[in-house]
Amino acid sequence: MIILHDGNPLSRIRRAWVNQVIVVVCMVMFVLQLFDAFSWQTLAFYPHQLWTWSDRPGPFHGLAGLITHMFFHGDPLHLASNLLALLVFGNNLEDALGHRRYLLFYLLSGVAAAVVQGTLGSSTIPLIGASGAISAVMGAYLLLHPRARILILAFNIAPVMAPASLVVGFTILVNVAMAYDVSLLSGSEPSADLTRIAWWAHIGGFASGLLFLLALKPRDVPLFQSPPPLPARTMRWLGRFVPTLAWPGERPIEEPGADSVVVLARQNRPLVAKLMFIAKALIYVLLIFVLMRYLG
């Protein structure tokens, strides 16, 4: 699943500049990695070094790596998938927390995710990537906007718009399953790439995101907010062509000047709405499997 876009506009700030700066820093650092501009390997997080309080390989007995590992990535796909998710979910979280609280949230969550990975996962494999911090951002987004529509590529093939609760919930389940048994979803001997993924960092990030949001959230920011009545223009346009899995009883994408009588009629027929939701989901899942069979 590739996360592409959401239709959740900002309401409290004009621009999520902290989130954008984090994205730019990660991109610049990756370019510097490609050209070996400095010994970036020493800035990864080495759990074993921190536990033993060794002087090497990272500076400050491994403490620096708790922060610096979040800004380095292993390959272009690792970078792109992380930054796409951060752009989708981070903007609205910064909108809810404010600039300074969002930066504190991001750094604390990344540290917590790294510690969880070093404790429950491998303590000898160096850790790089923003996945732990971004998982925390997704966990916090789940508490704030569970019904917001997210545009994804399901199974990396089929575009679909789904509620954030489904997107983030499915991501959490996959990470828990892979942390339990990395071959569970692959169905065979796991590849080297799968075994190197820090599944526990993702799980620790989700958990820390829930906790840090409750600790840092301003009092006037409610949890479990309703989806915006009028999503961004891009999402309204895509809603005409891309199948949408909406919560039962909701219109998938609201249009300007929507007839309130029609909306009320749909809300008064919950059974029909649920059946349509299930039918649409089954048809689209079948379509995905057909595409995977003939294109995969």
N, C-alpha and C positions, 0 to 999 in steps of 0.2 A: 504494500500500500504506500503510495506517494501522496503526501499532503501538499496541495497546491495553493488554495486560496480560501478566504472566508468572506462573508458579506456583513461583517460586524463593524460598523463605523465607530470612530473615536467620538467620545462625548465630553470628556473632561479636560483633555489637552489638545493642542493644535497638531503636534507632531511628536511621535515617539522617538525622539532623537537618541536616547540612551540605547534603545534596541538597535537602531540603525548604526550607531557607532560600534557596538559589539559585532555586528555583521561585517562591517568594513574592516575592523581589526582582525577578525578571523580570516578574511580574504587576503589581507596584506601578509599576515603571518604565513599563510599557505604558499604564497608566491615566494617569500623568503626561504621557506623550506625547500622548494623546488630548486633554488639556486644555491643551496647550502651556504646561505649568507652568514650563519652562525651555528654553533653547536646546539641546535634546538632539542636534541635528544636528552640533554641534561635537564631540560625544563619540563619533561614529562613527570608524572607522579609515580614514584616507586614505593609502594606500600611497605615492602620489606625494609627499605632504608629508614622509613619513619619509625617502624616498630623497633628496630635495633639501634636507632639514633646514630647511624653511620654518617661519616663525612661525605661519602660518595655513593652514587654518581651525581645526585642533585644537590643544589646549594641549600644551605641552612638546614641540613639534616633531613631534607625532603619536604620541609614545610612550604617552600616556595612552589613546589610542584602541585600543591593542593589548589593553587590559584592558576598558575601558568598553564597547566595541562588543558584547561578549558578553551584555549585559543589556538590549539594545534590540531591538525587532522591527518589521517593516514593516507587518504587518496581523494581524488575529485568527487567521487560518488558520496563518500563519507561527508565531505564538506557541503556538497549541494543539498543532500537530504536534510542535514542538520539546519542549514541556514534557511531553507524553505519553511521548515516547521517553525523556526524562530520568528520569521517574518509574519507568519500567519497568526501564531498564538501570542507572541511577545508584545505586539503593539497594543492589544486590548488589555493585557495585564499591566503594562506600564500606564495605560490610561486609567486603570482602577487604582493603582498604588501611588502614582506620581513618580517623577524621575528618580529621586534619591532613594526612595524605598524600593523601587524596582531594581536598581543597581545592587542594593544590599541584598535583596531577595535572590537575585541571580547568583551572586558570589557565594552566599551562604549555602544555597542549594547545591551548587557545584561541589563545594567542599564536603558537604554531607554525603552526596552521592559517591564521591571518591573514597571516603572513609568506609561506607557500606561495602563497596566493591573490594577494598583491601581487607575487610574483615570477613565477609561471607564468600567472596570469590577468590580468585588467585592473588596471592600476595607477592608473587615473583614477576608477573608480567607487567611492564610499564603501561601506564594509562594515559591516553591522550584523547581529546575530543570534547565537544560541548554537549554530548548526548545526555549526561546526567543532569546538567542544569536545564536543558531544554525539556527533559522529561518532567522536571519540577514545574516548569512553565505550563506544560500541558495539564498537569494535575491541578494546578491553580485555576487554569481556564475552565476545567471541568466543573469546579465549584461555582464559578462566576457565570458561565454561559453554557450550560449543558445542552440547551436547545438551539444554539446558533448553528447555522448551516455551514458545512465545510465541504469544499470541492476536493475530491481525492481521485486518484487513479486506483481503483480496486484491483488487486492482484497485479498492479503495475500495468494494466491493460485498459480497463474500461472506466471512463469518467462517470462519476456519480456524486451527487450532493447528499450528505448524510448529517444527522445531528452530531454535535461535538461529543455527546455522551456515548454514541455508538463508536465514533472514530477513536476517541481516547480510551474508552473501555476495552475495545478490541486490542488496542496497542498494549494496554496493561496486561491483558490475559496472555497475549503472545509472549511477552517478556517473562511472565511468571512461569509459563510452560517451558520456555527455553532455558531458564535458570534451573528448573527442576531436572530437565533432561534435554540436552541440546539436540539430540537426534529425534525428539518426539514429533516435531513438525516436518523435519526433512525426510523422514521415512527410511533413512539409510544411514550409513556411516557419515557423520557430520564432516563437512569440509573444514579446512584450516581456517578459513575466513569466519565461519560460524563460531568456532571455538575461541577465537580471539576477541569476539564481541563481549563487552562488559555488561552482561545482562543484569547483574546485581546493582551496577551503577544506575541503570535505568529504573529499576524497582526502588532503590533508595531515593532517586530523584523524585519519582511520583509521590512517595510518602512524605518526603521533606517539603515538597511543594504544597501539599495540603496543610501541613502544620505551619509553615512560614507564612502562608497566605492569611490564616486565621490570626496569626500574631501581628502581622504588619498591615493588614487591611484597615483603611479608615472606616470609622463607624458609619458613615453615610453611604458606604458602598454595600449594596445588598448581595446576598448569595442567591444562586439559582435564579438568575434573571431570565425574563422572557426574551425570545428572539426579537430583534428589531422589527417593528411593523413594516418598515420599508428598507430592505437591504440595499447595499451599494449597487450602483447601476450595472456593473459588470455581472453581479450575481443574478440580477433580474433578467438580463439578456441571456445568460447561460441557462437560466431556469426554463427557457422556452425550448431548449434542445436537449439538455442533460437530464436524465431521470433523477428524481429527487425522492429520498426517503425522509418524509416528515413525520413528526410525532402524530399519532392518531388524533383526529379531530382538528388538525391544523391544516391550513392551506400551505402547500409547499413553498410558494413564493408569492408574497403579496405584490400586487400591482397598484400603481397610483390610481386613485378613484375607484377602488374595488367596491363592488356592490355589497353593502353591509347585510342586505337580506340574504344574499347567497352565502356569505360567511356564516351567518347565524344558522342557516339551514344545515350547513355541514356540521356545525358544532352540535346540533340537536339530533344528529344521526351517528352516534359514536360507533355502533356496531358496523354500519356500512363503511365508516372511515377505517376501522380496524381491519375489516376484510380486504378493502382496497390496498391498505398498507402491506398486508401479508402477501396478497397476490402480486403486487408490484415487486416486492422483494424476491419472491420465488422466481418470477419471470426473469428478473435481471441477473440473479445468481446463475440461472440456467444459461443465459446468454454469455456470462463471463466464462463458464466452464467450456462452452462451445468455442469461444475465441481462444482460450488457453490450449485447447486440443489441436486446433488448426493453425495457430500462430506460434505456439510455444515449441 
